[in-house]
């Protein structure tokens, strides 16, 4: 699957936060999650640590992720999440899926809930569509758009994301423009991704984010400026076992700077 046409075919059924997202695993990682070239199921357990400054206690998070995919047709996944921040602990669950609906289009969705949260949202819901748009030489251009609503105890955050990706050989370049609405303010943000695929669905990727977004504080959600850089990857050392890893730095306006790292083990069957 090293040609750009193969990468584009795998993308149509793909599901980052991802990537996240802004959340660290948001769409970019979630999308790579579903790009395996053969049908498989997998379970991943991971730990993430963060070290914010300004006198804040260290943060940590643990995830248990299940995924099942049928390349080019559909994919499903579920997660159990535990996060500790600000001296408090929240736990929740997430469900996600993707479906190829013909003519190159795919529809992707994700929902999550945190019962009785201290700092996490009560729930969130995300829907996204994407489609290969053009072929330029050896490169394939993919377009996408998505909406996300996140409901906290006292406020609601809405986000529009419009992005494009370029696949060429074993390389992927992505750009996403985010427009976040929080407390009556519209916050623009920009996210860049560069991935290199190798071996059997292994990859390493660089993430850069800048602009404005919502940020969590104890009992509050505020608008803030952000600049971040991160490096992530997944390496299959056998057909059934892979190491997931990542690390980076986030500068969140005058609120805090934080360093983060992540390690996980994935088993495919």
Buried (B, 14 or more C-beta within 10 A) or exposed (E): BEBBEBBBBBBBBBBBBBBBBBBBBBBBBBBBBBBBBEEBEBEBBBBBBBBBEEEBEEBBBBBBBEBBBBBBEBBBBBBBBBBBBBEBEBBBBBEBBBBBEEEBEBEBBBBBBBEEBBBBBBBBBBBBBBBBBEEEEEBBBBBBBBEBBBBBBEBBBBBBBEBBBBBBBBBBBBBBBBBBBBEEEEBEBEBBBEBBBEEEBBBBBBBBBBBBBBBBBEEEBBBBBBBBBBEBBBBBEEEEEBBBBBBBEBBBBEBBBBEBBBBBEBEBE
